[in-house]
């Protein structure tokens, strides 16, 4: 996946880094993800919450711990549609 395409969807660099790491590795615990991308754990959790809010990351609870993974590709499509609507609103087209 191209970082530029994700940036067009309104993702920040940290969100892109985390999303791509999950896409590459599959589901991970927050601590595992922090080690993989070499970022402080609290920062990773904050960014994961943002990605969950955007519908790009999901989680399951296993053994009392959250395991994070990428949402289905349709979530990217939904985000693209939302971004297009925002652009149209700004331009007064909607």
Secondary structure, 3 states (H helix, E strand, C coil): CCHHHHHHCCCCHHHHHHHHHHHHHCCEEHHHHHHHHCCCHHHHHHHHHHHHHCCCEEEEEECCEEEEEECCCHHHHHHHHHHHHHHHHHCCCC
